[in-house]
Amino acid sequence: MGIALLIASPALAQPDCPKGAEPLPPALAAWSATPDVLSKDAVLATGSPMRVALEPTKVRFAAPPQREPKPGSFGGVIRFDVQQAGTWRVALGAGGWIDVLTDGKAVASTAHGHGPACSGIRKIVDFTLRTGTHTLQISGAAADSIDVMVTRAP
């Protein structure tokens, strides 16, 4: 599986954005950094944007996605660690369905939204999580890579 070309900044993907666009909230401020590429089978670091390679939706999910992926879409399964219980936010740079699992069971989301205009954040979903390792499943994405950030919600 190849790695997609990296762009210098998420805002560059949106040429109609004015200079001085709405700033990111402090919890998502790191999103504006060039994302690192997450190596296969690595644990996603929280608080930093990462570019994640996805596979055609034939990928083996830890649990069936809560929304059936469309044919021809992409998905992936990523682990991440939570050091402090509370509300955690998953941000995606493109469209896709987000499921978070704890001990193999889906965690109900507590909020959904979009990032600020011109931020490069397409989708934000919040989850209440305990400390420990969790599984992030992305499905229904249109491309074979996606920018992801998991961070503690304010």
DAZI-V303229 format. One record per residue. PHI is phi in whole degrees, 0 to 359 (* if undefined). Layout:
phi: <PHI	PHI>
This chain:
phi: <*	276	261	292	298	271	260	293	206	304	294	295	285	235	295	275	280	284	295	75	301	312	288	287	295	309	294	245	303	294	304	288	285	297	290	281	267	282	284	304	68	279	272	293	282	281	87	227	288	227	266	246	284	244	241	307	298	286	307	274	275	293	212	303	302	291	236	297	291	287	303	85	270	237	203	195	234	227	264	212	253	249	269	219	297	152	270	240	247	249	246	240	272	210	293	173	267	246	236	243	243	235	53	80	246	297	261	292	286	248	198	225	187	239	284	302	307	69	276	88	267	271	215	226	227	258	220	270	234	268	295	126	267	234	244	257	248	245	220	74	282	275	235	272	208	207	274	225	216	247	214	291	285	293>
